[in-house]
Amino acid sequence: MTKAIVWTNLGCHFCEMAKTLLKQKGIEYEERNLAKDWKTEQLLEAVPNARTVPQIFVDNKYIGNYDNLVEYFNQKH
């Protein structure tokens, strides 16, 4: 089963769009919200050059931001 990790923050429209797209594709995801239980330092360990959220991984492969996620799905079909 495909699984994803989505680094998010409160009030992030693209984060919500990414989570919605993953749900539509039937992909379970773990949300790592920087405003709740996760720290920016942890995000930067996972994605050293991250400047924005969302930052998305699918099956442990780094995808990138929301636009990259859309492109990822477009290439798969």
Secondary structure, DSSP 8 states (H G I E B T S, - for coil): --EEEEEE-TT-HHHHHHHHHHHHTT-EEEEEETTTT--HHHHHHHSTT--SS-EEEETTEEEESHHHHHHHHHHH-
